Amino acid sequence: MKHTVLSSGNVDLDVKDVRVELKKHNRQLSRSLKTLEYIYVIEFNYEEKREMKRFEELLKFKTKIQKHIIKTTQKINYYKSLQNKLKY
């Protein structure tokens, strides 16, 4: 018997689909966190604050990555909740 749950996008998902989505989003989160860590290192070691344009671009990119991390984490939480529902 295939256990399915109706997602908010009107798509039937089974346990395998949820597992695949969780794995995908966890990889995205890992990459984004590594990128954010690299940005912090660059930001910390940024010696030429005179080049404010480049520094501002770095800060904008950091903000973009942080927003992506939040969205990815929300997706992971969503799929984890589906996974918990499918277990019971």
Rosetta blueprint (number, residue, H / E / L):
1 M L
2 K L
3 H L
4 T E
5 V E
6 L E
7 S L
8 S L
9 G L
10 N L
11 V L
12 D E
13 L E
14 D E
15 V H
16 K H
17 D H
18 V H
19 R H
20 V H
21 E H
22 L H
23 K H
24 K H
25 H H
26 N H
27 R H
28 Q H
29 L H
30 S H
31 R H
32 S H
33 L H
34 K H
35 T H
36 L H
37 E H
38 Y H
39 I H
40 Y H
41 V H
42 I H
43 E H
44 F H
45 N L
46 Y L
47 E L
48 E L
49 K L
50 R L
51 E L
52 M H
53 K H
54 R H
55 F H
56 E H
57 E H
58 L H
59 L H
60 K H
61 F H
62 K H
63 T H
64 K H
65 I H
66 Q H
67 K H
68 H H
69 I H
70 I H
71 K H
72 T H
73 T H
74 Q H
75 K H
76 I H
77 N H
78 Y H
79 Y H
80 K H
81 S H
82 L H
83 Q H
84 N H
85 K H
86 L H
87 K H
88 Y L
